C-alpha cells in the first residue's frame, strides 16, 4: 500500500512550445468529445495542470529541485530571485 504524499497547489507561469499546447487541446477534444449541442467543453488549464503535476511526480521533481546545479542563473530567471 502506498501513502499519498503531501502536496501544495501553486500558480505558476510556464513557457511551453505551442505544439505541446496544440497536442493537449487536440487529444482532449478526441477524448472528451462534443456535448449534446455539438460544442467542446474543455478546460485546457485544468488538463495541463493535471498533466504537468503527474509528469513532475513521475519524474521525481523533488530530487531535481534539490540539486543546486538545476537552479537557473539569476540572469535566466524571468523575474530574478
PDB file of N, CA, C and O in Angstrom, chain B, residues numbered from 101:
ATOM      1  N   UNK B 101       0.849  -1.180   0.000  1.00  0.00           N
ATOM      2  CA  UNK B 101       0.000   0.000   0.000  1.00  0.00           C
ATOM      3  C   UNK B 101       0.895   1.244   0.000  1.00  0.00           C
ATOM      4  O   UNK B 101       1.803   1.359   0.823  1.00  0.00           O
ATOM      5  N   UNK B 102       0.640   2.153  -0.907  1.00  0.00           N
ATOM      6  CA  UNK B 102       1.412   3.383  -0.961  1.00  0.00           C
ATOM      7  C   UNK B 102       0.643   4.490  -0.254  1.00  0.00           C
ATOM      8  O   UNK B 102      -0.586   4.534  -0.292  1.00  0.00           O
ATOM      9  N   UNK B 103       1.377   5.371   0.384  1.00  0.00           N
ATOM     10  CA  UNK B 103       0.744   6.503   1.050  1.00  0.00           C
ATOM     11  C   UNK B 103       0.850   7.716   0.148  1.00  0.00           C
ATOM     12  O   UNK B 103       1.851   7.913  -0.541  1.00  0.00           O
ATOM     13  N   UNK B 104      -0.180   8.514   0.161  1.00  0.00           N
ATOM     14  CA  UNK B 104      -0.193   9.723  -0.662  1.00  0.00           C
ATOM     15  C   UNK B 104       0.770  10.744  -0.058  1.00  0.00           C
ATOM     16  O   UNK B 104       0.816  10.926   1.158  1.00  0.00           O
ATOM     17  N   UNK B 105       1.526  11.397  -0.914  1.00  0.00           N
ATOM     18  CA  UNK B 105       2.436  12.439  -0.452  1.00  0.00           C
ATOM     19  C   UNK B 105       1.668  13.737  -0.284  1.00  0.00           C
ATOM     20  O   UNK B 105       0.694  14.000  -0.989  1.00  0.00           O
ATOM     21  N   UNK B 106       2.124  14.538   0.661  1.00  0.00           N
ATOM     22  CA  UNK B 106       1.539  15.869   0.813  1.00  0.00           C
ATOM     23  C   UNK B 106       1.928  16.710  -0.385  1.00  0.00           C
ATOM     24  O   UNK B 106       3.058  16.622  -0.867  1.00  0.00           O
ATOM     25  N   UNK B 107       1.023  17.509  -0.861  1.00  0.00           N
ATOM     26  CA  UNK B 107       1.306  18.427  -1.959  1.00  0.00           C
ATOM     27  C   UNK B 107       0.706  19.791  -1.632  1.00  0.00           C
ATOM     28  O   UNK B 107      -0.167  19.915  -0.774  1.00  0.00           O
ATOM     29  N   UNK B 108       1.188  20.795  -2.327  1.00  0.00           N
ATOM     30  CA  UNK B 108       0.614  22.133  -2.243  1.00  0.00           C
ATOM     31  C   UNK B 108       0.256  22.555  -3.660  1.00  0.00           C
ATOM     32  O   UNK B 108       0.894  22.134  -4.625  1.00  0.00           O
ATOM     33  N   UNK B 109      -0.745  23.371  -3.772  1.00  0.00           N
ATOM     34  CA  UNK B 109      -1.155  23.886  -5.071  1.00  0.00           C
ATOM     35  C   UNK B 109      -0.546  25.272  -5.239  1.00  0.00           C
ATOM     36  O   UNK B 109      -0.685  26.134  -4.371  1.00  0.00           O
ATOM     37  N   UNK B 110       0.135  25.475  -6.376  1.00  0.00           N
ATOM     38  CA  UNK B 110       0.729  26.774  -6.677  1.00  0.00           C
ATOM     39  C   UNK B 110       0.231  27.239  -8.036  1.00  0.00           C
ATOM     40  O   UNK B 110      -0.220  26.438  -8.855  1.00  0.00           O
ATOM     41  N   UNK B 111       0.315  28.509  -8.258  1.00  0.00           N
ATOM     42  CA  UNK B 111       0.071  29.065  -9.583  1.00  0.00           C
ATOM     43  C   UNK B 111       1.413  29.523 -10.122  1.00  0.00           C
ATOM     44  O   UNK B 111       2.161  30.220  -9.437  1.00  0.00           O
ATOM     45  N   UNK B 112       1.713  29.134 -11.339  1.00  0.00           N
ATOM     46  CA  UNK B 112       2.995  29.482 -11.935  1.00  0.00           C
ATOM     47  C   UNK B 112       2.790  29.817 -13.402  1.00  0.00           C
ATOM     48  O   UNK B 112       1.845  29.340 -14.030  1.00  0.00           O
ATOM     49  N   UNK B 113       3.658  30.621 -13.931  1.00  0.00           N
ATOM     50  CA  UNK B 113       3.657  30.935 -15.351  1.00  0.00           C
ATOM     51  C   UNK B 113       4.724  30.064 -15.986  1.00  0.00           C
ATOM     52  O   UNK B 113       5.888  30.119 -15.591  1.00  0.00           O
ATOM     53  N   UNK B 114       4.340  29.269 -16.959  1.00  0.00           N
ATOM     54  CA  UNK B 114       5.254  28.340 -17.611  1.00  0.00           C
ATOM     55  C   UNK B 114       5.372  28.665 -19.081  1.00  0.00           C
ATOM     56  O   UNK B 114       4.426  29.146 -19.705  1.00  0.00           O
ATOM     57  N   UNK B 115       6.530  28.401 -19.621  1.00  0.00           N
ATOM     58  CA  UNK B 115       6.724  28.514 -21.065  1.00  0.00           C
ATOM     59  C   UNK B 115       6.707  27.104 -21.639  1.00  0.00           C
ATOM     60  O   UNK B 115       7.491  26.248 -21.231  1.00  0.00           O
ATOM     61  N   UNK B 116       5.809  26.873 -22.584  1.00  0.00           N
ATOM     62  CA  UNK B 116       5.778  25.599 -23.291  1.00  0.00           C
ATOM     63  C   UNK B 116       5.714  25.887 -24.782  1.00  0.00           C
ATOM     64  O   UNK B 116       5.331  26.977 -25.205  1.00  0.00           O
ATOM     65  N   UNK B 117       6.089  24.911 -25.553  1.00  0.00           N
ATOM     66  CA  UNK B 117       6.032  25.079 -27.001  1.00  0.00           C
ATOM     67  C   UNK B 117       4.574  25.089 -27.458  1.00  0.00           C
ATOM     68  O   UNK B 117       3.754  24.354 -26.909  1.00  0.00           O
ATOM     69  N   UNK B 118       4.242  25.907 -28.451  1.00  0.00           N
ATOM     70  CA  UNK B 118       2.873  25.942 -28.956  1.00  0.00           C
ATOM     71  C   UNK B 118       2.388  24.558 -29.395  1.00  0.00           C
ATOM     72  O   UNK B 118       1.211  24.231 -29.242  1.00  0.00           O
ATOM     73  N   UNK B 119       3.292  23.756 -29.935  1.00  0.00           N
ATOM     74  CA  UNK B 119       2.912  22.415 -30.394  1.00  0.00           C
ATOM     75  C   UNK B 119       2.441  21.539 -29.238  1.00  0.00           C
ATOM     76  O   UNK B 119       1.564  20.692 -29.409  1.00  0.00           O
ATOM     77  N   UNK B 120       3.030  21.747 -28.060  1.00  0.00           N
ATOM     78  CA  UNK B 120       2.606  20.975 -26.889  1.00  0.00           C
ATOM     79  C   UNK B 120       1.173  21.344 -26.510  1.00  0.00           C
ATOM     80  O   UNK B 120       0.359  20.465 -26.225  1.00  0.00           O
ATOM     81  N   UNK B 121       0.867  22.629 -26.507  1.00  0.00           N
ATOM     82  CA  UNK B 121      -0.499  23.071 -26.198  1.00  0.00           C
ATOM     83  C   UNK B 121      -1.482  22.572 -27.249  1.00  0.00           C
ATOM     84  O   UNK B 121      -2.581  22.128 -26.916  1.00  0.00           O
ATOM     85  N   UNK B 122      -1.091  22.645 -28.506  1.00  0.00           N
ATOM     86  CA  UNK B 122      -1.956  22.150 -29.581  1.00  0.00           C
ATOM     87  C   UNK B 122      -2.228  20.658 -29.412  1.00  0.00           C
ATOM     88  O   UNK B 122      -3.351  20.206 -29.638  1.00  0.00           O
ATOM     89  N   UNK B 123      -1.213  19.889 -29.016  1.00  0.00           N
ATOM     90  CA  UNK B 123      -1.390  18.449 -28.811  1.00  0.00           C
ATOM     91  C   UNK B 123      -2.349  18.176 -27.654  1.00  0.00           C
ATOM     92  O   UNK B 123      -3.189  17.280 -27.743  1.00  0.00           O
ATOM     93  N   UNK B 124      -2.228  18.941 -26.576  1.00  0.00           N
ATOM     94  CA  UNK B 124      -3.129  18.768 -25.435  1.00  0.00           C
ATOM     95  C   UNK B 124      -4.561  19.051 -25.854  1.00  0.00           C
ATOM     96  O   UNK B 124      -5.462  18.273 -25.539  1.00  0.00           O
ATOM     97  N   UNK B 125      -4.783  20.143 -26.554  1.00  0.00           N
ATOM     98  CA  UNK B 125      -6.132  20.508 -26.987  1.00  0.00           C
ATOM     99  C   UNK B 125      -6.703  19.446 -27.934  1.00  0.00           C
ATOM    100  O   UNK B 125      -7.848  19.023 -27.772  1.00  0.00           O
ATOM    101  N   UNK B 126      -5.913  19.016 -28.915  1.00  0.00           N
ATOM    102  CA  UNK B 126      -6.389  18.007 -29.878  1.00  0.00           C
ATOM    103  C   UNK B 126      -6.733  16.701 -29.168  1.00  0.00           C
ATOM    104  O   UNK B 126      -7.777  16.105 -29.434  1.00  0.00           O
ATOM    105  N   UNK B 127      -5.863  16.257 -28.268  1.00  0.00           N
ATOM    106  CA  UNK B 127      -6.120  15.000 -27.555  1.00  0.00           C
ATOM    107  C   UNK B 127      -7.315  15.111 -26.625  1.00  0.00           C
ATOM    108  O   UNK B 127      -8.093  14.166 -26.497  1.00  0.00           O
ATOM    109  N   UNK B 128      -7.467  16.259 -25.974  1.00  0.00           N
ATOM    110  CA  UNK B 128      -8.613  16.463 -25.087  1.00  0.00           C
ATOM    111  C   UNK B 128      -9.916  16.449 -25.876  1.00  0.00           C
ATOM    112  O   UNK B 128     -10.912  15.884 -25.422  1.00  0.00           O
ATOM    113  N   UNK B 129      -9.914  17.065 -27.049  1.00  0.00           N
ATOM    114  CA  UNK B 129     -11.113  17.053 -27.893  1.00  0.00           C
ATOM    115  C   UNK B 129     -11.474  15.631 -28.292  1.00  0.00           C
ATOM    116  O   UNK B 129     -12.646  15.256 -28.262  1.00  0.00           O
ATOM    117  N   UNK B 130     -10.477  14.839 -28.666  1.00  0.00           N
ATOM    118  CA  UNK B 130     -10.752  13.450 -29.051  1.00  0.00           C
ATOM    119  C   UNK B 130     -11.274  12.645 -27.862  1.00  0.00           C
ATOM    120  O   UNK B 130     -12.202  11.848 -28.007  1.00  0.00           O
ATOM    121  N   UNK B 131     -10.682  12.852 -26.698  1.00  0.00           N
ATOM    122  CA  UNK B 131     -11.064  12.070 -25.521  1.00  0.00           C
ATOM    123  C   UNK B 131     -12.428  12.485 -24.976  1.00  0.00           C
ATOM    124  O   UNK B 131     -13.239  11.629 -24.624  1.00  0.00           O
ATOM    125  N   UNK B 132     -12.687  13.792 -24.901  1.00  0.00           N
ATOM    126  CA  UNK B 132     -13.910  14.292 -24.280  1.00  0.00           C
ATOM    127  C   UNK B 132     -15.101  14.299 -25.237  1.00  0.00           C
ATOM    128  O   UNK B 132     -16.235  14.058 -24.823  1.00  0.00           O
ATOM    129  N   UNK B 133     -14.845  14.571 -26.504  1.00  0.00           N
ATOM    130  CA  UNK B 133     -15.940  14.648 -27.475  1.00  0.00           C
ATOM    131  C   UNK B 133     -16.775  15.899 -27.307  1.00  0.00           C
ATOM    132  O   UNK B 133     -16.533  16.721 -26.423  1.00  0.00           O
ATOM    133  N   UNK B 134     -17.743  16.020 -28.158  1.00  0.00           N
ATOM    134  CA  UNK B 134     -18.645  17.187 -28.141  1.00  0.00           C
ATOM    135  C   UNK B 134     -19.829  16.922 -27.218  1.00  0.00           C
ATOM    136  O   UNK B 134     -20.200  15.775 -26.972  1.00  0.00           O
ATOM    137  N   UNK B 135     -20.417  18.012 -26.711  1.00  0.00           N
ATOM    138  CA  UNK B 135     -21.612  17.856 -25.885  1.00  0.00           C
ATOM    139  C   UNK B 135     -22.842  17.706 -26.782  1.00  0.00           C
ATOM    140  O   UNK B 135     -22.725  17.631 -28.005  1.00  0.00           O
ATOM    141  N   UNK B 136     -24.009  17.662 -26.164  1.00  0.00           N
ATOM    142  CA  UNK B 136     -25.257  17.441 -26.932  1.00  0.00           C
ATOM    143  C   UNK B 136     -25.548  18.565 -27.924  1.00  0.00           C
ATOM    144  O   UNK B 136     -26.298  18.356 -28.878  1.00  0.00           O
ATOM    145  N   UNK B 137     -24.976  19.745 -27.724  1.00  0.00           N
ATOM    146  CA  UNK B 137     -25.165  20.857 -28.651  1.00  0.00           C
ATOM    147  C   UNK B 137     -24.064  20.921 -29.705  1.00  0.00           C
ATOM    148  O   UNK B 137     -24.079  21.795 -30.572  1.00  0.00           O
ATOM    149  N   UNK B 138     -23.112  19.998 -29.629  1.00  0.00           N
ATOM    150  CA  UNK B 138     -22.047  19.953 -30.616  1.00  0.00           C
ATOM    151  C   UNK B 138     -20.824  20.786 -30.268  1.00  0.00           C
ATOM    152  O   UNK B 138     -19.942  20.981 -31.105  1.00  0.00           O
ATOM    153  N   UNK B 139     -20.768  21.282 -29.028  1.00  0.00           N
ATOM    154  CA  UNK B 139     -19.640  22.104 -28.600  1.00  0.00           C
ATOM    155  C   UNK B 139     -18.669  21.296 -27.738  1.00  0.00           C
ATOM    156  O   UNK B 139     -19.043  20.311 -27.103  1.00  0.00           O
ATOM    157  N   UNK B 140     -17.427  21.738 -27.737  1.00  0.00           N
ATOM    158  CA  UNK B 140     -16.432  21.163 -26.834  1.00  0.00           C
ATOM    159  C   UNK B 140     -16.460  21.952 -25.536  1.00  0.00           C
ATOM    160  O   UNK B 140     -16.402  23.181 -25.556  1.00  0.00           O
ATOM    161  N   UNK B 141     -16.547  21.263 -24.421  1.00  0.00           N
ATOM    162  CA  UNK B 141     -16.498  21.904 -23.102  1.00  0.00           C
ATOM    163  C   UNK B 141     -15.256  21.380 -22.387  1.00  0.00           C
ATOM    164  O   UNK B 141     -15.336  20.450 -21.585  1.00  0.00           O
ATOM    165  N   UNK B 142     -14.120  21.982 -22.684  1.00  0.00           N
ATOM    166  CA  UNK B 142     -12.843  21.501 -22.183  1.00  0.00           C
ATOM    167  C   UNK B 142     -12.136  22.643 -21.464  1.00  0.00           C
ATOM    168  O   UNK B 142     -12.037  23.752 -21.989  1.00  0.00           O
ATOM    169  N   UNK B 143     -11.647  22.365 -20.260  1.00  0.00           N
ATOM    170  CA  UNK B 143     -10.848  23.346 -19.537  1.00  0.00           C
ATOM    171  C   UNK B 143      -9.385  22.961 -19.718  1.00  0.00           C
ATOM    172  O   UNK B 143      -8.853  22.136 -18.976  1.00  0.00           O
ATOM    173  N   UNK B 144      -8.749  23.563 -20.703  1.00  0.00           N
ATOM    174  CA  UNK B 144      -7.364  23.234 -21.026  1.00  0.00           C
ATOM    175  C   UNK B 144      -6.440  23.497 -19.852  1.00  0.00           C
ATOM    176  O   UNK B 144      -5.483  22.749 -19.652  1.00  0.00           O
ATOM    177  N   UNK B 145      -6.693  24.526 -19.077  1.00  0.00           N
ATOM    178  CA  UNK B 145      -5.845  24.828 -17.922  1.00  0.00           C
ATOM    179  C   UNK B 145      -5.884  23.685 -16.908  1.00  0.00           C
ATOM    180  O   UNK B 145      -4.844  23.304 -16.371  1.00  0.00           O
ATOM    181  N   UNK B 146      -7.058  23.138 -16.644  1.00  0.00           N
ATOM    182  CA  UNK B 146      -7.168  22.017 -15.711  1.00  0.00           C
ATOM    183  C   UNK B 146      -6.464  20.779 -16.254  1.00  0.00           C
ATOM    184  O   UNK B 146      -5.822  20.046 -15.502  1.00  0.00           O
ATOM    185  N   UNK B 147      -6.584  20.549 -17.545  1.00  0.00           N
ATOM    186  CA  UNK B 147      -5.929  19.397 -18.163  1.00  0.00           C
ATOM    187  C   UNK B 147      -4.418  19.550 -18.083  1.00  0.00           C
ATOM    188  O   UNK B 147      -3.716  18.608 -17.715  1.00  0.00           O
ATOM    189  N   UNK B 148      -3.912  20.732 -18.426  1.00  0.00           N
ATOM    190  CA  UNK B 148      -2.470  20.983 -18.323  1.00  0.00           C
ATOM    191  C   UNK B 148      -1.991  20.838 -16.886  1.00  0.00           C
ATOM    192  O   UNK B 148      -0.931  20.263 -16.639  1.00  0.00           O
ATOM    193  N   UNK B 149      -2.756  21.349 -15.949  1.00  0.00           N
ATOM    194  CA  UNK B 149      -2.410  21.230 -14.541  1.00  0.00           C
ATOM    195  C   UNK B 149      -2.234  19.760 -14.163  1.00  0.00           C
ATOM    196  O   UNK B 149      -1.227  19.392 -13.557  1.00  0.00           O
ATOM    197  N   UNK B 150      -3.197  18.929 -14.512  1.00  0.00           N
ATOM    198  CA  UNK B 150      -3.129  17.506 -14.178  1.00  0.00           C
ATOM    199  C   UNK B 150      -1.952  16.829 -14.871  1.00  0.00           C
ATOM    200  O   UNK B 150      -1.250  16.024 -14.258  1.00  0.00           O
ATOM    201  N   UNK B 151      -1.735  17.148 -16.137  1.00  0.00           N
ATOM    202  CA  UNK B 151      -0.647  16.514 -16.888  1.00  0.00           C
ATOM    203  C   UNK B 151       0.719  16.906 -16.341  1.00  0.00           C
ATOM    204  O   UNK B 151       1.583  16.049 -16.154  1.00  0.00           O
ATOM    205  N   UNK B 152       0.920  18.193 -16.086  1.00  0.00           N
ATOM    206  CA  UNK B 152       2.218  18.660 -15.594  1.00  0.00           C
ATOM    207  C   UNK B 152       2.461  18.142 -14.180  1.00  0.00           C
ATOM    208  O   UNK B 152       3.582  17.748 -13.856  1.00  0.00           O
ATOM    209  N   UNK B 153       1.430  18.137 -13.331  1.00  0.00           N
ATOM    210  CA  UNK B 153       1.577  17.607 -11.978  1.00  0.00           C
ATOM    211  C   UNK B 153       1.974  16.135 -12.011  1.00  0.00           C
ATOM    212  O   UNK B 153       2.881  15.718 -11.291  1.00  0.00           O
ATOM    213  N   UNK B 154       1.297  15.349 -12.844  1.00  0.00           N
ATOM    214  CA  UNK B 154       1.624  13.926 -12.957  1.00  0.00           C
ATOM    215  C   UNK B 154       3.043  13.744 -13.477  1.00  0.00           C
ATOM    216  O   UNK B 154       3.781  12.896 -12.975  1.00  0.00           O
ATOM    217  N   UNK B 155       3.433  14.527 -14.473  1.00  0.00           N
ATOM    218  CA  UNK B 155       4.782  14.447 -15.036  1.00  0.00           C
ATOM    219  C   UNK B 155       5.832  14.747 -13.965  1.00  0.00           C
ATOM    220  O   UNK B 155       6.828  14.033 -13.856  1.00  0.00           O
ATOM    221  N   UNK B 156       5.612  15.802 -13.176  1.00  0.00           N
ATOM    222  CA  UNK B 156       6.569  16.177 -12.143  1.00  0.00           C
ATOM    223  C   UNK B 156       6.684  15.091 -11.071  1.00  0.00           C
ATOM    224  O   UNK B 156       7.776  14.836 -10.563  1.00  0.00           O
ATOM    225  N   UNK B 157       5.578  14.458 -10.728  1.00  0.00           N
ATOM    226  CA  UNK B 157       5.617  13.374  -9.748  1.00  0.00           C
ATOM    227  C   UNK B 157       6.336  12.149 -10.310  1.00  0.00           C
ATOM    228  O   UNK B 157       7.157  11.539  -9.625  1.00  0.00           O
ATOM    229  N   UNK B 158       6.031  11.794 -11.541  1.00  0.00           N
ATOM    230  CA  UNK B 158       6.635  10.607 -12.152  1.00  0.00           C
ATOM    231  C   UNK B 158       8.132  10.790 -12.379  1.00  0.00           C
ATOM    232  O   UNK B 158       8.891   9.824 -12.297  1.00  0.00           O
ATOM    233  N   UNK B 159       8.559  11.997 -12.658  1.00  0.00           N
ATOM    234  CA  UNK B 159       9.973  12.271 -12.962  1.00  0.00           C
ATOM    235  C   UNK B 159      10.747  12.723 -11.732  1.00  0.00           C
ATOM    236  O   UNK B 159      11.884  13.180 -11.854  1.00  0.00           O
ATOM    237  N   UNK B 160      10.150  12.604 -10.549  1.00  0.00           N
ATOM    238  CA  UNK B 160      10.806  12.917  -9.281  1.00  0.00           C
ATOM    239  C   UNK B 160      11.345  14.347  -9.244  1.00  0.00           C
ATOM    240  O   UNK B 160      12.542  14.573  -9.066  1.00  0.00           O
ATOM    241  N   UNK B 161      10.444  15.294  -9.414  1.00  0.00           N
ATOM    242  CA  UNK B 161      10.829  16.696  -9.386  1.00  0.00           C
ATOM    243  C   UNK B 161      11.441  17.094  -8.047  1.00  0.00           C
ATOM    244  O   UNK B 161      12.263  18.009  -7.992  1.00  0.00           O
ATOM    245  N   UNK B 162      11.052  16.424  -6.975  1.00  0.00           N
ATOM    246  CA  UNK B 162      11.609  16.736  -5.657  1.00  0.00           C
ATOM    247  C   UNK B 162      13.123  16.562  -5.659  1.00  0.00           C
ATOM    248  O   UNK B 162      13.849  17.417  -5.152  1.00  0.00           O
ATOM    249  N   UNK B 163      13.596  15.467  -6.222  1.00  0.00           N
ATOM    250  CA  UNK B 163      15.043  15.230  -6.300  1.00  0.00           C
ATOM    251  C   UNK B 163      15.696  16.259  -7.229  1.00  0.00           C
ATOM    252  O   UNK B 163      16.765  16.787  -6.920  1.00  0.00           O
ATOM    253  N   UNK B 164      15.061  16.538  -8.351  1.00  0.00           N
ATOM    254  CA  UNK B 164      15.587  17.521  -9.304  1.00  0.00           C
ATOM    255  C   UNK B 164      15.702  18.896  -8.642  1.00  0.00           C
ATOM    256  O   UNK B 164      16.713  19.582  -8.795  1.00  0.00           O
ATOM    257  N   UNK B 165      14.666  19.289  -7.911  1.00  0.00           N
ATOM    258  CA  UNK B 165      14.657  20.594  -7.249  1.00  0.00           C
ATOM    259  C   UNK B 165      15.715  20.678  -6.149  1.00  0.00           C
ATOM    260  O   UNK B 165      16.191  21.767  -5.828  1.00  0.00           O
ATOM    261  N   UNK B 166      16.082  19.542  -5.578  1.00  0.00           N
ATOM    262  CA  UNK B 166      17.068  19.520  -4.513  1.00  0.00           C
ATOM    263  C   UNK B 166      18.503  19.654  -4.983  1.00  0.00           C
ATOM    264  O   UNK B 166      19.411  19.791  -4.163  1.00  0.00           O
ATOM    265  N   UNK B 167      18.719  19.619  -6.274  1.00  0.00           N
ATOM    266  CA  UNK B 167      20.071  19.742  -6.828  1.00  0.00           C
ATOM    267  C   UNK B 167      20.375  21.203  -7.136  1.00  0.00           C
ATOM    268  O   UNK B 167      19.699  21.820  -7.958  1.00  0.00           O
ATOM    269  N   UNK B 168      21.379  21.751  -6.486  1.00  0.00           N
ATOM    270  CA  UNK B 168      21.759  23.154  -6.681  1.00  0.00           C
ATOM    271  C   UNK B 168      22.066  23.451  -8.150  1.00  0.00           C
ATOM    272  O   UNK B 168      21.773  24.544  -8.634  1.00  0.00           O
ATOM    273  N   UNK B 169      22.645  22.498  -8.853  1.00  0.00           N
ATOM    274  CA  UNK B 169      23.028  22.707 -10.256  1.00  0.00           C
ATOM    275  C   UNK B 169      21.820  22.940 -11.161  1.00  0.00           C
ATOM    276  O   UNK B 169      21.978  23.464 -12.263  1.00  0.00           O
ATOM    277  N   UNK B 170      20.616  22.563 -10.721  1.00  0.00           N
ATOM    278  CA  UNK B 170      19.422  22.726 -11.551  1.00  0.00           C
ATOM    279  C   UNK B 170      18.774  24.100 -11.427  1.00  0.00           C
ATOM    280  O   UNK B 170      17.874  24.432 -12.199  1.00  0.00           O
ATOM    281  N   UNK B 171      19.221  24.899 -10.466  1.00  0.00           N
ATOM    282  CA  UNK B 171      18.672  26.257 -10.358  1.00  0.00           C
ATOM    283  C   UNK B 171      19.150  27.087 -11.547  1.00  0.00           C
ATOM    284  O   UNK B 171      20.311  26.988 -11.945  1.00  0.00           O
ATOM    285  N   UNK B 172      18.259  27.907 -12.119  1.00  0.00           N
ATOM    286  CA  UNK B 172      18.701  28.750 -13.236  1.00  0.00           C
ATOM    287  C   UNK B 172      19.642  29.841 -12.743  1.00  0.00           C
ATOM    288  O   UNK B 172      19.623  30.216 -11.571  1.00  0.00           O
ATOM    289  N   UNK B 173      20.447  30.331 -13.639  1.00  0.00           N
ATOM    290  CA  UNK B 173      21.259  31.503 -13.313  1.00  0.00           C
ATOM    291  C   UNK B 173      20.305  32.667 -13.089  1.00  0.00           C
ATOM    292  O   UNK B 173      19.228  32.708 -13.683  1.00  0.00           O
ATOM    293  N   UNK B 174      20.681  33.597 -12.252  1.00  0.00           N
ATOM    294  CA  UNK B 174      19.799  34.719 -11.958  1.00  0.00           C
ATOM    295  C   UNK B 174      19.405  35.463 -13.231  1.00  0.00           C
ATOM    296  O   UNK B 174      18.266  35.910 -13.359  1.00  0.00           O
ATOM    297  N   UNK B 175      20.340  35.598 -14.173  1.00  0.00           N
ATOM    298  CA  UNK B 175      20.033  36.304 -15.419  1.00  0.00           C
ATOM    299  C   UNK B 175      19.022  35.534 -16.271  1.00  0.00           C
ATOM    300  O   UNK B 175      18.353  36.135 -17.111  1.00  0.00           O
ATOM    301  N   UNK B 176      18.895  34.210 -16.073  1.00  0.00           N
ATOM    302  CA  UNK B 176      17.972  33.396 -16.850  1.00  0.00           C
ATOM    303  C   UNK B 176      16.606  33.259 -16.190  1.00  0.00           C
ATOM    304  O   UNK B 176      15.651  32.825 -16.833  1.00  0.00           O
ATOM    305  N   UNK B 177      16.504  33.617 -14.936  1.00  0.00           N
ATOM    306  CA  UNK B 177      15.220  33.536 -14.224  1.00  0.00           C
ATOM    307  C   UNK B 177      14.369  34.711 -14.670  1.00  0.00           C
ATOM    308  O   UNK B 177      14.839  35.848 -14.639  1.00  0.00           O
ATOM    309  N   UNK B 178      13.133  34.471 -15.085  1.00  0.00           N
ATOM    310  CA  UNK B 178      12.288  35.539 -15.633  1.00  0.00           C
ATOM    311  C   UNK B 178      12.159  36.771 -14.730  1.00  0.00           C
ATOM    312  O   UNK B 178      12.140  37.897 -15.225  1.00  0.00           O
ATOM    313  N   UNK B 179      12.072  36.570 -13.431  1.00  0.00           N
ATOM    314  CA  UNK B 179      11.884  37.698 -12.520  1.00  0.00           C
ATOM    315  C   UNK B 179      12.998  37.779 -11.494  1.00  0.00           C
ATOM    316  O   UNK B 179      12.838  38.394 -10.439  1.00  0.00           O
ATOM    317  N   UNK B 180      14.133  37.156 -11.804  1.00  0.00           N
ATOM    318  CA  UNK B 180      15.230  37.119 -10.844  1.00  0.00           C
ATOM    319  C   UNK B 180      14.857  36.261  -9.653  1.00  0.00           C
ATOM    320  O   UNK B 180      13.835  35.574  -9.662  1.00  0.00           O
ATOM    321  N   UNK B 181      15.672  36.303  -8.652  1.00  0.00           N
ATOM    322  CA  UNK B 181      15.262  35.691  -7.390  1.00  0.00           C
ATOM    323  C   UNK B 181      15.846  36.412  -6.231  1.00  0.00           C
ATOM    324  O   UNK B 181      15.606  36.034  -5.084  1.00  0.00           O
TER     325      UNK B 181
END
